[in-house]
Every structure is written in C-alpha cells, then in structure tokens.
C-alpha cells in the first residue's frame, strides 16, 4: 500500500442502531468477537494505544494502534502500524444513523508507504481484508446480537 494509491473505502449498511455499531467497533469484548480475538484493551479516547500480535503462517505482524480522533457514535480514527515494518495508515470509521439502520464508512489512508515485498501489505490484501471484516465478520456479528 502506497501513499500514491487511493484510500481503501468500504461502506456497509447494518440493520442495527448506531449505538450497537459504535459499541461493536469501540468495546474490546465486542471487537474480540468479530475483529481480532486477541486485542488486549481498547478505549475510544484520543491518545490511547494498544498493541497485539497477529500470526500468519511463519510471520508475526505486531499491530500497534493509536486513537487519533473520537466523535462519540459518529467517528473514530486510528493510526495503524505493524511493529518493525515500515508503513503507517489512518483508518477512519464513520457512522451515519439512518432510522433503524446504521451506515458505516471505513476509509483506510496510507500515510507512510508499506513495503512492496510483503503480500499482506499489497492494496489487494487491504481491500480484501476490510471487505471481510466489515462486510462479513461485523455483519454476521451484529445479525446474531
């Protein structure tokens, strides 16, 4: 993923209240059920930082997140890095209440280029990952609540 590429944008409509979607993206016990199951802590507070490892085949990707912006039940922005790997992204989760439904718009913007030689850092991988997390995993989680 490169700064010269367009941001990754994923939009999804949920048959859930804005409160339910907000809690699902900001409360660690709920995030662990649909996002990553080993997030040790998370708080929707500017400056809050958390770190956890994601193991994929023979590699470890240390995820380091720092909350950059919070507008309760409307938007949360997180700086996203991978430990010793170069690259930084900003991920914005924006919520719009539409009656009994909620639209989530995710925008992942690269701030510092990621390496070309790691498949997981390719744009296609990012697009597939965010579509899976938002369009499948979060959708299924909210439908069963």
ZADO-1210 file (C-alpha; in nm, 4 decimals, padded with zeros to 6 digits):
<atoms>
<atom x="00.0000" y="00.0000" z="00.0000" code="UNK" pos="1"/>
<atom x="00.1338" y="00.3358" z="-00.1037" code="UNK" pos="2"/>
<atom x="00.0572" y="00.6998" z="-00.0343" code="UNK" pos="3"/>
<atom x="00.0050" y="00.7457" z="-00.4095" code="UNK" pos="4"/>
<atom x="-00.2857" y="00.4964" z="-00.4133" code="UNK" pos="5"/>
<atom x="-00.6459" y="00.5894" z="-00.3480" code="UNK" pos="6"/>
<atom x="-00.7688" y="00.5203" z="00.0064" code="UNK" pos="7"/>
<atom x="-00.9490" y="00.1919" z="00.0640" code="UNK" pos="8"/>
<atom x="-01.3171" y="00.2664" z="00.1205" code="UNK" pos="9"/>
<atom x="-01.5716" y="00.0138" z="00.2420" code="UNK" pos="10"/>
<atom x="-01.9332" y="00.1103" z="00.3078" code="UNK" pos="11"/>
<atom x="-02.1840" y="-00.1173" z="00.4746" code="UNK" pos="12"/>
<atom x="-02.5421" y="-00.0727" z="00.5907" code="UNK" pos="13"/>
<atom x="-02.6375" y="-00.2551" z="00.9108" code="UNK" pos="14"/>
<atom x="-02.9840" y="-00.3279" z="01.0470" code="UNK" pos="15"/>
<atom x="-02.8581" y="-00.2140" z="01.3859" code="UNK" pos="16"/>
<atom x="-02.8739" y="00.1065" z="01.5849" code="UNK" pos="17"/>
<atom x="-02.5848" y="00.3493" z="01.5774" code="UNK" pos="18"/>
<atom x="-02.5244" y="00.2620" z="01.9451" code="UNK" pos="19"/>
<atom x="-02.4897" y="-00.1089" z="01.8653" code="UNK" pos="20"/>
<atom x="-02.2465" y="-00.0467" z="01.5800" code="UNK" pos="21"/>
<atom x="-02.0478" y="00.2069" z="01.7853" code="UNK" pos="22"/>
<atom x="-02.0122" y="-00.0400" z="02.0731" code="UNK" pos="23"/>
<atom x="-01.9053" y="-00.3133" z="01.8303" code="UNK" pos="24"/>
<atom x="-01.6170" y="-00.1013" z="01.6990" code="UNK" pos="25"/>
<atom x="-01.5103" y="00.0520" z="02.0325" code="UNK" pos="26"/>
<atom x="-01.5667" y="-00.2020" z="02.3146" code="UNK" pos="27"/>
<atom x="-01.2839" y="-00.4543" z="02.3348" code="UNK" pos="28"/>
<atom x="-01.5016" y="-00.7513" z="02.4375" code="UNK" pos="29"/>
<atom x="-01.7167" y="-00.6978" z="02.1286" code="UNK" pos="30"/>
<atom x="-01.4198" y="-00.6224" z="01.8998" code="UNK" pos="31"/>
<atom x="-01.2637" y="-00.9538" z="02.0070" code="UNK" pos="32"/>
<atom x="-01.5695" y="-01.1377" z="01.8753" code="UNK" pos="33"/>
<atom x="-01.5646" y="-01.0060" z="01.5184" code="UNK" pos="34"/>
<atom x="-01.2317" y="-00.8307" z="01.4578" code="UNK" pos="35"/>
<atom x="-00.9206" y="-00.9766" z="01.6219" code="UNK" pos="36"/>
<atom x="-00.9732" y="-01.2127" z="01.9144" code="UNK" pos="37"/>
<atom x="-00.6578" y="-01.1074" z="02.0992" code="UNK" pos="38"/>
<atom x="-00.6934" y="-00.7304" z="02.1315" code="UNK" pos="39"/>
<atom x="-00.5833" y="-00.6830" z="02.4943" code="UNK" pos="40"/>
<atom x="-00.7524" y="-00.3493" z="02.5509" code="UNK" pos="41"/>
<atom x="-00.9139" y="-00.0644" z="02.3643" code="UNK" pos="42"/>
<atom x="-01.0604" y="00.2681" z="02.4674" code="UNK" pos="43"/>
<atom x="-01.2207" y="00.5256" z="02.2388" code="UNK" pos="44"/>
<atom x="-01.0024" y="00.8002" z="02.3867" code="UNK" pos="45"/>
<atom x="-00.7652" y="01.0201" z="02.1864" code="UNK" pos="46"/>
<atom x="-00.4074" y="00.9092" z="02.2503" code="UNK" pos="47"/>
<atom x="-00.4995" y="00.5594" z="02.3700" code="UNK" pos="48"/>
<atom x="-00.2548" y="00.2995" z="02.2340" code="UNK" pos="49"/>
<atom x="-00.2779" y="-00.0774" z="02.2226" code="UNK" pos="50"/>
<atom x="-00.0580" y="-00.3486" z="02.0755" code="UNK" pos="51"/>
<atom x="-00.1103" y="-00.7156" z="01.9888" code="UNK" pos="52"/>
<atom x="00.0385" y="-00.9740" z="01.7558" code="UNK" pos="53"/>
<atom x="-00.1295" y="-01.1363" z="01.4582" code="UNK" pos="54"/>
<atom x="00.0330" y="-01.4634" z="01.3491" code="UNK" pos="55"/>
<atom x="00.0092" y="-01.5559" z="00.9831" code="UNK" pos="56"/>
<atom x="00.1874" y="-01.8672" z="00.8654" code="UNK" pos="57"/>
<atom x="00.5508" y="-01.8236" z="00.9734" code="UNK" pos="58"/>
<atom x="00.5338" y="-01.4473" z="01.0285" code="UNK" pos="59"/>
<atom x="00.4217" y="-01.2238" z="01.3125" code="UNK" pos="60"/>
<atom x="00.2652" y="-00.8847" z="01.2492" code="UNK" pos="61"/>
<atom x="00.2717" y="-00.6716" z="01.5653" code="UNK" pos="62"/>
<atom x="-00.0315" y="-00.4423" z="01.5369" code="UNK" pos="63"/>
<atom x="00.0113" y="-00.1040" z="01.7035" code="UNK" pos="64"/>
<atom x="-00.2956" y="00.1169" z="01.7147" code="UNK" pos="65"/>
<atom x="-00.3252" y="00.4716" z="01.8451" code="UNK" pos="66"/>
<atom x="-00.6585" y="00.6536" z="01.8647" code="UNK" pos="67"/>
<atom x="-00.6334" y="00.9860" z="01.6797" code="UNK" pos="68"/>
<atom x="-00.9883" y="01.1223" z="01.6848" code="UNK" pos="69"/>
<atom x="-01.3177" y="01.0393" z="01.8560" code="UNK" pos="70"/>
<atom x="-01.6660" y="01.1780" z="01.7948" code="UNK" pos="71"/>
<atom x="-01.8901" y="00.9552" z="02.0046" code="UNK" pos="72"/>
<atom x="-02.1264" y="00.7432" z="01.7948" code="UNK" pos="73"/>
<atom x="-02.0111" y="00.9261" z="01.4802" code="UNK" pos="74"/>
<atom x="-01.6413" y="00.8694" z="01.4091" code="UNK" pos="75"/>
<atom x="-01.3271" y="00.7081" z="01.5415" code="UNK" pos="76"/>
<atom x="-00.9884" y="00.7342" z="01.3722" code="UNK" pos="77"/>
<atom x="-00.6932" y="00.5091" z="01.4472" code="UNK" pos="78"/>
<atom x="-00.3278" y="00.5209" z="01.3395" code="UNK" pos="79"/>
<atom x="-00.2269" y="00.1704" z="01.2342" code="UNK" pos="80"/>
<atom x="00.1309" y="00.0380" z="01.2243" code="UNK" pos="81"/>
<atom x="00.2986" y="-00.3037" z="01.2210" code="UNK" pos="82"/>
<atom x="00.5852" y="-00.3047" z="01.4702" code="UNK" pos="83"/>
<atom x="00.9243" y="-00.3069" z="01.2995" code="UNK" pos="84"/>
<atom x="00.7723" y="-00.2998" z="00.9498" code="UNK" pos="85"/>
<atom x="00.7703" y="00.0369" z="00.7725" code="UNK" pos="86"/>
<atom x="00.4356" y="00.1899" z="00.6856" code="UNK" pos="87"/>
<atom x="00.1606" y="00.3830" z="00.8599" code="UNK" pos="88"/>
<atom x="-00.2108" y="00.4052" z="00.7826" code="UNK" pos="89"/>
<atom x="-00.5001" y="00.6029" z="00.9221" code="UNK" pos="90"/>
<atom x="-00.8273" y="00.4149" z="00.9486" code="UNK" pos="91"/>
<atom x="-01.1481" y="00.6166" z="00.9902" code="UNK" pos="92"/>
<atom x="-01.4734" y="00.4509" z="01.0939" code="UNK" pos="93"/>
<atom x="-01.7632" y="00.6917" z="01.0259" code="UNK" pos="94"/>
<atom x="-02.1175" y="00.6124" z="01.1354" code="UNK" pos="95"/>
<atom x="-02.4380" y="00.7607" z="00.9957" code="UNK" pos="96"/>
<atom x="-02.7728" y="00.6897" z="01.1573" code="UNK" pos="97"/>
<atom x="-03.0423" y="00.6121" z="00.9004" code="UNK" pos="98"/>
<atom x="-03.3572" y="00.5489" z="01.1021" code="UNK" pos="99"/>
<atom x="-03.3299" y="00.1989" z="01.2485" code="UNK" pos="100"/>
<atom x="-03.0214" y="00.1316" z="01.0360" code="UNK" pos="101"/>
<atom x="-02.6621" y="00.2499" z="01.0505" code="UNK" pos="102"/>
<atom x="-02.4202" y="00.3094" z="00.7660" code="UNK" pos="103"/>
<atom x="-02.0536" y="00.2505" z="00.8407" code="UNK" pos="104"/>
<atom x="-01.8000" y="00.4030" z="00.6060" code="UNK" pos="105"/>
<atom x="-01.4447" y="00.2831" z="00.6567" code="UNK" pos="106"/>
<atom x="-01.1622" y="00.4779" z="00.4958" code="UNK" pos="107"/>
<atom x="-00.8044" y="00.3479" z="00.5187" code="UNK" pos="108"/>
<atom x="-00.5485" y="00.6047" z="00.4046" code="UNK" pos="109"/>
<atom x="-00.1768" y="00.5305" z="00.3760" code="UNK" pos="110"/>
<atom x="00.0352" y="00.7977" z="00.5451" code="UNK" pos="111"/>
<atom x="00.3755" y="00.6250" z="00.5016" code="UNK" pos="112"/>
<atom x="00.4384" y="00.3610" z="00.2310" code="UNK" pos="113"/>
<atom x="00.4311" y="-00.0068" z="00.3243" code="UNK" pos="114"/>
<atom x="00.6931" y="-00.2462" z="00.1781" code="UNK" pos="115"/>
<atom x="00.6272" y="-00.3939" z="-00.1674" code="UNK" pos="116"/>
<atom x="00.7734" y="-00.7366" z="-00.0917" code="UNK" pos="117"/>
<atom x="00.5150" y="-00.8478" z="00.1679" code="UNK" pos="118"/>
<atom x="00.1867" y="-00.9774" z="00.0184" code="UNK" pos="119"/>
<atom x="-00.0192" y="-00.8701" z="00.3209" code="UNK" pos="120"/>
<atom x="00.0824" y="-00.5076" z="00.2578" code="UNK" pos="121"/>
<atom x="-00.0442" y="-00.5012" z="-00.1012" code="UNK" pos="122"/>
<atom x="-00.3530" y="-00.2924" z="-00.1761" code="UNK" pos="123"/>
<atom x="-00.5478" y="-00.6022" z="-00.2873" code="UNK" pos="124"/>
<atom x="-00.4876" y="-00.7625" z="00.0513" code="UNK" pos="125"/>
<atom x="-00.6066" y="-00.4491" z="00.2315" code="UNK" pos="126"/>
<atom x="-00.9214" y="-00.4283" z="00.0189" code="UNK" pos="127"/>
<atom x="-00.9998" y="-00.7969" z="00.0756" code="UNK" pos="128"/>
<atom x="-00.9300" y="-00.7716" z="00.4476" code="UNK" pos="129"/>
<atom x="-01.1507" y="-00.4682" z="00.5091" code="UNK" pos="130"/>
<atom x="-01.4321" y="-00.6104" z="00.2958" code="UNK" pos="131"/>
<atom x="-01.4150" y="-00.9298" z="00.5003" code="UNK" pos="132"/>
<atom x="-01.4048" y="-00.7575" z="00.8400" code="UNK" pos="133"/>
<atom x="-01.6807" y="-00.5040" z="00.7678" code="UNK" pos="134"/>
<atom x="-01.8995" y="-00.6790" z="00.5095" code="UNK" pos="135"/>
<atom x="-01.8867" y="-01.0305" z="00.6522" code="UNK" pos="136"/>
<atom x="-01.7485" y="-01.0575" z="01.0047" code="UNK" pos="137"/>
<atom x="-01.9048" y="-00.7439" z="01.1578" code="UNK" pos="138"/>
<atom x="-02.2268" y="-00.8002" z="00.9631" code="UNK" pos="139"/>
<atom x="-02.2607" y="-01.1565" z="01.0939" code="UNK" pos="140"/>
<atom x="-02.1717" y="-01.0468" z="01.4474" code="UNK" pos="141"/>
<atom x="-02.4379" y="-00.7732" z="01.4515" code="UNK" pos="142"/>
<atom x="-02.7018" y="-01.0014" z="01.2992" code="UNK" pos="143"/>
<atom x="-02.6593" y="-01.2507" z="01.5841" code="UNK" pos="144"/>
<atom x="-02.6824" y="-00.9931" z="01.8642" code="UNK" pos="145"/>
</atoms>
